[in-house]
Amino acid sequence: MTDNDFQQISTDSQEAKNVALLAWVGTLFFGFVSGLLFYLLKNDDEYAKDQSKESLNWSITMMLGYAAAGVLSVIVIGIFLFPVIGICHLVFCIMGAVAASKGEAFRVPFAIRLIK
């Protein structure tokens, strides 16, 4: 599936919306674990798998951002990056959860797409 095809994924199932919502909320609190768990377990539903994959990609991107901020803390810049990264993480997880509750496909604009 290409990035142009993500808007064509639709869901009529409330269960798929709930799983996608749990993947995004879990990413906010548990990092990559919830996205990975739902990605591996929900292979039967295309929408839930797509949104769990997106939440997994976003959590991996956040881990890389926090690692870079940790390295840059040596020269004081990283101390200012931690709150910025945290706010971005909070905002995009909330946006993903809201889109998932509506059954819409959501893509984080800054996420590194390692899982395709």
C-alpha positions in Angstrom: 0.0 0.0 0.0 1.4 3.4 -0.9 0.9 6.7 1.0 -1.6 7.8 -1.6 -3.9 4.8 -0.9 -4.3 5.4 2.8 -7.5 7.5 2.4 -9.2 4.6 0.7 -9.1 2.4 3.8 -12.5 2.6 5.4 -14.1 0.7 8.2 -17.7 -0.1 9.1 -16.7 -2.1 12.1 -16.8 -0.5 15.6 -14.3 -3.2 16.8 -11.7 -2.0 14.2 -12.2 1.6 15.4 -11.8 0.6 19.0 -8.6 -1.4 18.3 -7.1 1.6 16.3 -8.1 3.9 19.2 -6.4 1.6 21.7 -3.3 1.5 19.6 -3.0 5.3 19.6 -3.8 5.8 23.3 -1.5 2.9 24.2 1.3 4.6 22.2 0.8 7.7 24.3 1.3 5.7 27.5 3.3 2.6 26.7 5.4 3.7 23.7 5.9 1.1 20.9 4.6 -1.9 22.8 0.9 -1.3 22.1 1.4 -0.5 18.4 3.6 -3.6 18.0 1.1 -5.8 19.9 -1.9 -4.7 17.8 0.1 -4.9 14.6 1.0 -8.5 15.3 -2.3 -9.6 16.6 -4.9 -7.8 14.3 -4.0 -9.2 10.9 -7.6 -9.8 10.0 -8.7 -6.2 9.9 -7.0 -3.9 7.4 -7.9 -0.6 9.1 -6.8 -1.7 12.6 -3.5 -3.1 11.1 -2.9 0.2 9.2 -3.5 2.4 12.2 -1.4 0.2 14.5 1.4 0.3 12.0 1.2 4.1 11.9 1.2 4.3 15.7 4.2 1.9 15.7 6.1 4.1 13.2 5.3 7.2 15.2 6.6 5.6 18.5 9.8 4.5 16.8 10.2 8.1 15.5 9.7 9.4 19.0 12.3 7.0 20.5 14.8 8.3 17.9 13.9 11.9 18.8 14.4 11.3 22.5 17.7 9.5 21.8 18.9 12.5 19.8 17.8 14.9 22.5 19.6 12.8 25.0 22.8 13.0 23.0 22.4 16.7 22.5 21.8 17.3 26.2 25.6 17.3 26.5 25.6 20.7 24.8 22.4 21.9 26.5 20.3 22.0 23.3 18.7 18.6 24.1 17.3 19.9 27.4 15.1 22.2 25.4 14.2 19.5 22.9 12.7 17.1 25.5 9.5 19.2 26.2 9.1 20.0 22.4 9.2 16.3 21.5 6.9 15.4 24.4 4.3 18.0 23.3 4.5 16.7 19.7 4.0 13.2 20.9 1.0 14.1 22.9 -0.6 16.2 20.1 -0.1 13.6 17.4 -1.3 10.7 19.6 -4.5 12.7 20.4 -5.0 13.5 16.8 -4.6 9.8 15.9 -7.0 8.7 18.6 -9.6 11.2 17.4 -9.2 10.1 13.8 -9.4 6.5 14.8 -12.6 7.0 16.8 -14.2 8.5 13.6 -12.8 5.6 11.5 -10.6 7.9 9.4 -7.1 7.0 8.3 -4.4 9.2 10.0 -0.8 9.8 9.0 1.6 11.7 11.2 3.5 14.1 8.9 6.9 13.7 10.7 6.9 9.9 11.2 9.7 7.9 9.7 8.0 5.0 7.9 10.2 2.0 8.8 7.3 -0.5 8.9 5.5 -0.7 5.6 
